[in-house]
């Protein structure tokens, strides 16, 4: 195989599946067939040890948490977790001492006295090896997600893994195997699944309001390109570096997670194959040139790099013949959108542009009064109990707090988690798969089945809080006082 093709396959993560290719572009039908067979058969590289979907881990009365990565998301999570009772913030780890100090300051005066790890590249390993921690909360740059998660699970810890993008398909399998082999949860922290409209439409779909789901759409359209060139916002410009690793969907899960839940992916249906297309870059190269003029020493290394296209569009077909359209654009002057469109045989929903709307005809959306009736009927108990407080505590409008409270409550009560390792692997695999498709003239590529066929028998999840041991939370105005959620 030519060195250029081998380097590309390493980049996209498909070399590890044993793929051998012919011409770089324009495969013969036989070569394309071999590629997809090998991607799909990669499930056989390690036999299934245990099904983590629906797994009820032993109950933890107090959930002891160690944080690895205290950048934007990690630093926000620490004080948010502090509002949840029955948790112990037991460890804080970041290579930057100032970030650890900031996180420690955010919980000053609380009952938490975390161990501190900073200044060493592998300090996270020591944190993972402690015997007084139950969960490692991972909010590092993406290239460290799987190394930290697999190491933590091998050392007996559950992991709460922040959103991001897989470096390779092999990485996805490493995550699955580590979770199964060690019977430790990989809790995927896709916060957008807990946004209020997404939860509303999930319940509507579950109750049959939309009829049979036909098609869904999701996206991450968020112009944050300036921050990619900001060393203060992105440690060592790690997010900028992600944008030169190939053109595709670099951040798929915000749009994909909620619609996957609605379509019962991994729990009744599965992704079969996908195609992806990107346009050119029309903005990032110009910003790189401006940044180089301001700081040549830092940005010289990017001068010869090719940035991914501004807009990527991918289409996924499920095993049951349903489709998903997924988009990614973080470098164009567009209003923020995750789309969140649900289309069924009896109705549809569309969140963006806000406010979210629902329709049961082709003529118009429901009125405000009709939407209020839907909310009264389909709002989930978790939102009724915690929604107002979640909005006060914050975290992207409250969905971050709902997410964190939920997984803590599940671990405390030995309940199945909402988004498990199969969701983490599948949703993030769209990154390397989309890059391969884009680089090969939008050729179709099969999506691995990380459940190894168990999607056919896995029960659909739910967001039920119908048990008698709900985790209390602290009042926003007086953290010392507790609010009893059991009444």
C-alpha positions, -999 to 999 in steps of 0.1 A, spaced: 0 0 0 13 34 -9 27 54 21 3 83 15 -27 60 16 -14 42 47 -9 76 65 -45 86 55 -60 54 69 -41 59 102 -56 94 103 -91 82 98 -87 52 121 -97 26 95 -63 10 91 -67 -6 125 -97 -26 113 -75 -44 88 -86 -26 58 -65 -28 26 -74 -5 -2 -69 -1 -39 -67 33 -55 -70 62 -30 -102 75 -47 -127 56 -68 -127 20 -55 -138 -9 -75 -171 -25 -64 -151 -55 -51 -127 -33 -31 -156 -13 -16 -173 -45 -6 -142 -58 11 -138 -25 29 -173 -26 43 -171 -62 52 -139 -56 72 -153 -26 90 -185 -44 99 -167 -76 109 -144 -57 132 -168 -67 160 -152 -101 159 -118 -89 170 -129 -95 206 -158 -116 217 -185 -99 238 -178 -103 275 -208 -87 290 -238 -66 278 -235 -32 295 -268 -20 281 -293 -22 310 -266 -32 334 -273 -24 371 -241 -18 389 -239 -23 427 -254 7 445 -232 35 457 -246 54 486 -221 82 481 -206 87 447 -170 97 450 -158 116 419 -123 125 405 -121 151 378 -96 148 350 -94 179 328 -105 213 342 -108 234 311 -141 249 300 -164 220 306 -145 204 335 -143 237 355 -180 242 350 -189 207 361 -171 209 395 -194 236 411 -224 221 394 -218 187 410 -214 205 443 -252 212 442 -259 174 443 -260 157 477 -246 123 483 -215 130 462 -179 135 472 -156 156 450 -125 135 458 -99 145 433 -90 173 409 -65 168 381 -52 191 353 -17 197 341 -22 234 346 -20 244 383 -40 275 378 -70 255 365 -69 232 395 -68 262 418 -98 277 400 -118 246 404 -108 242 440 -118 278 447 -153 272 431 -161 247 459 -144 266 487 -164 264 519 -181 231 509 -176 198 526 -154 186 498 -116 183 502 -103 169 470 -68 154 464 -49 176 439 -29 164 409 -12 189 387 20 197 368 26 162 355 15 148 321 4 115 336 -10 127 369 -44 114 359 -30 79 362 -24 84 399 -59 97 403 -74 67 385 -54 43 407 -68 56 440 -91 33 459 -113 60 474 -128 71 440 -158 55 422 -161 77 391 -136 95 369 -152 125 352 -132 131 320 -132 165 303 -98 165 286 -89 173 250 -105 146 228 -73 126 221 -71 118 258 -107 106 262 -102 70 255 -68 65 271 -80 80 304 -114 62 302 -99 28 295 -72 32 322 -98 42 347 -122 13 339 -93 -12 341 -87 2 376 -122 -4 387 -137 30 381 -169 40 363 -162 69 339 -183 99 330 -170 109 295 -175 143 281 -187 147 245 -162 149 216 -150 129 186 -133 95 183 -98 95 170 -104 62 153 -127 32 150 -102 11 170 -105 36 199 -143 30 199 -138 -7 202 -112 -2 230 -138 18 249 -164 -9 245 -141 -38 254 -128 -20 285 -164 -14 298 -175 -49 291 -144 -66 304 -144 -47 337 -182 -43 341 -178 -6 346 -201 20 331 -189 45 305 -215 72 310 -216 94 279 -222 130 289 -243 141 260 -260 170 277 -283 179 247 -303 148 254 -315 165 286 -326 198 271 -362 203 277 -376 202 242 -355 171 234 -369 153 264 -404 165 255 -402 151 220 -385 119 232 -416 113 254 -440 122 226 -423 97 204 -424 71 231 -461 77 236 -467 74 198 -476 110 191 -455 112 159 -465 77 148 -437 57 132 -405 77 130 -394 82 94 -366 107 95 -347 129 119 -322 157 116 -296 171 140 -266 195 138 -239 214 156 -240 248 139 -221 272 162 -197 299 151 -169 295 176 -141 297 151 -124 326 168 -118 306 200 -100 279 180 -71 304 175 -71 315 211 -45 298 233 -62 310 264 -95 293 254 -79 261 240 -49 247 258 -21 243 233 -46 250 205 -58 214 208 -92 222 192 -76 239 162 -54 208 157 -85 187 154 -95 208 124 -65 197 104 -70 159 108 -93 155 79 -126 170 67 -158 155 82 -181 159 111 -158 167 140 -185 171 167 -214 148 159 -230 140 192 -250 171 201 -272 167 171 -270 129 169 -276 119 205 -312 132 210 -325 118 177 -308 85 182 -326 82 215 -359 90 198 -352 63 171 -342 37 197 -307 32 182 -288 4 199 -321 -6 215 -343 -18 187 -326 -4 156 -290 3 145 -270 24 121 -264 5 89 -244 27 66 -237 64 59 -223 89 34 -207 123 41 -198 154 21 -179 185 30 -174 217 11 -141 237 11 -128 259 39 -136 296 32 -128 312 66 -103 293 87 -73 297 64 -78 335 65 -80 335 103 -48 314 105 -30 340 83 -42 368 106 -31 348 137 3 342 122 9 379 117 2 385 154 22 355 167 44 338 141 61 316 166 28 299 176 10 298 143 38 291 118 33 253 121 -2 257 107 7 276 76 9 246 53 -20 228 68 -54 223 51 -84 229 73 -115 209 72 -144 223 51 -168 248 68 -199 227 63 -202 190 65 -234 171 58 -238 134 66 -267 110 60 -272 78 80 -295 50 71 -307 26 99 -312 -11 97 -350 -5 96 -348 19 67 -350 52 86 -327 81 79 -308 108 98 -293 140 83 -265 154 104 -246 187 99 -215 203 114 -203 239 109 -184 259 136 -167 285 113 -195 303 94 -216 333 103 -248 314 111 -272 315 140 -268 287 165 -287 256 157 -289 219 165 -319 216 142 -335 187 161 -362 178 136 -384 147 141 -406 135 113 -431 106 117 -462 92 100 -485 113 123 -466 145 130 -433 163 132 -413 186 154 -386 212 148 -366 230 175 -346 256 156 -352 284 150 -365 288 185 -390 283 200 -395 246 193 -427 237 174 -448 207 167 -472 200 138 -496 173 127 -502 187 92 -483 202 63 -500 236 68 -488 252 100 -472 247 134 -492 244 167 -502 276 184 -487 287 217 -518 274 235 -515 241 218 -479 238 226 -487 246 263 -512 217 262 -485 193 248 -460 204 275 -486 198 302 -492 163 288 -457 151 278 -433 169 302 -413 142 320 -413 139 358 -376 146 359 -382 180 344 -413 187 366 -392 180 397 -359 195 388 -364 217 357 -368 250 375 -338 244 399 -317 231 369 -323 264 352 -313 284 383 -281 263 387 -273 266 350 -251 248 326 -264 254 291 -298 264 304 -301 236 330 -296 205 308 -261 200 322 -274 198 358 -302 175 348 -276 152 331 -253 152 361 -280 146 387 -294 118 366 -263 97 363 -254 102 400 -290 91 409 -286 60 386 -253 50 402 -266 56 438 -297 34 431 -281 7 409 -301 17 379 -291 14 342 -276 46 328 -292 65 300 -262 67 276 -238 38 278 -206 27 262 -223 16 230 -238 50 226 -205 66 232 -187 44 207 -214 47 180 -221 84 182 -184 94 182 -175 69 154 -193 92 130 -162 114 131 -137 90 115 -164 74 93 -174 107 79 -138 117 72 -133 85 52 -165 91 32 -156 127 25 -121 118 13 -135 92 -10 -160 112 -30 -188 107 -5 -187 69 -8 -209 48 14 -194 31 44 -209 7 68 -212 16 104 -199 -9 129 -224 -25 153 -207 -20 187 -235 -39 204 -225 -70 184 -261 -77 174 -276 -71 209 -295 -40 196 -321 -65 186 -329 -75 222 -318 -45 242 -348 -28 258 -354 8 250 -342 31 278 -363 56 298 -358 86 321 -379 73 349 -374 86 384 -401 63 398 -382 50 428 -381 59 465 -345 70 469 -342 102 448 -309 120 453 -314 153 471 -300 185 458 -289 216 476 -309 248 474 -294 274 451 -298 303 476 -285 284 506 -263 255 497 -262 242 533 -300 235 533 -312 204 515 -343 200 493 -360 166 498 -370 152 464 -388 122 478 -420 140 486 
